[in-house]
Amino acid sequence: MAKYLAHAGVASRRASEAIIADGRVTVDGVVVTDPARDVDDTHVVKVDRKRVKVAGHERVVYLVHKPAGYVSTAKDPQDRKTVVALVPSSERLYPVGRLDYDTTGLILLTNDGELAHKLTHPSFEVPRTYRARVANAPVHEPALRALREGVLLEDGLTAPAKVRKLASNHLELTIHEGRKRQVKRMLDEVGHPVYTLERVAFGPLRLGSLPEGEFRKLTPAEVERLRSLG
């Protein structure tokens, strides 16, 4: 069931499991709470009384340049601006992973729950590259070495990061873990709190010259490259 909802573009597989557990899904008029229930388009599947189907469903992925001041969710209970609102689409889109409210840069929006699950699952170790402007410049070698060897945070030792010094107060870091606020916490731990943070790459995709607040639809070749990761 959760897989079916993800394929239908309702939400990611994990979010679909929560939707099912909340009793919001019916199959042929009966509420279903088992995410493993087998269904297909011969069944009448409804979410919040609205029918959903996989057949004929176009899966799309958009690359968005997220500005600061946007939340990385489809809806926000505080009515803040969301990244989904940046892409006018008849499809129900949701973000692949998250960027902090004040973090800018590359984020993906899709209606393909299976792909979203793959790209965010820790086992696939999809690399993400960030550029950070930091305090307490210049950044010296001991701090760089610590980042490259792994930083001990309250939730454990991070995997080694690839780090490049762009200027005395400007670093580029590539990580493949998805811990909450990880880059900010790593830099804070080595004595260089973040002033600004931008994600410039996600897997094989780069932000490039796409203006802030703009988006583009990925080509079929780019989507296939994402599917081949891991």
C-alpha positions, 0 to 999 in steps of 0.5 A: 500500500505504501509503495502504491501511494508513493508510485501514485505521487501521494507522498514518499514511502515513509510519509505514505506509511504515516498517512495509512496509519492515520486511517486516511486511506480506503480500499474499495470503501474500507479503511486500511491501516496496513502499509504492506497491503497489496493493491493495484489499479483494479482497486479503488484507492482513496486518500482523504476521500480522493481517488489516487491511481498509478496508471498513466501517472507521469513521474517528474523531478524538478531541480529548485534553487531554494532561497532563504526563508522557505521551508522544505515541506509541501505544507507548513502549519505556520503558513510559512513559504514552502519550496513546493510553492516555487514550482507551478505544477498540477502534480502533487510534489514533495521535497527530496530531503530538506534544507534548513529555513535559512539555507539556500541552494539545490533541492529536488522536488518530485512526485516519484516516491520510490526515487525520493526514498532511494535518494534520501536513504542512508544506505545509498550514501548520495553525496551532497556538496555545500559552500559555507561562509564561516566565522572566526576566519581564517580557517586553519589546517587543524580544523580542516583535518578534523572535518576530513577525519570526522567530527564527534557530535552528540549523535556520534562520529560523522563520516569523513568529509571532503573539504576544500578551502575557497577563501579564508572564511569560505569552505566547500564540503561534501558529505554523504550522510543526512543528519539534521543540520549536519554541516552547521554542527560540524563547523560549529564543533571545529570553531567556525560557526556558519554565517551562510550555507548553500548546497551546490550539488546533489549526487551528479546534479549541480546548481550551476547558474540557476537563479535563486527562486527558479527551477528546471525540470530534469531531463530523462537522462538526468533522472536515469543518472539519479536512479542508477546511484547506489 
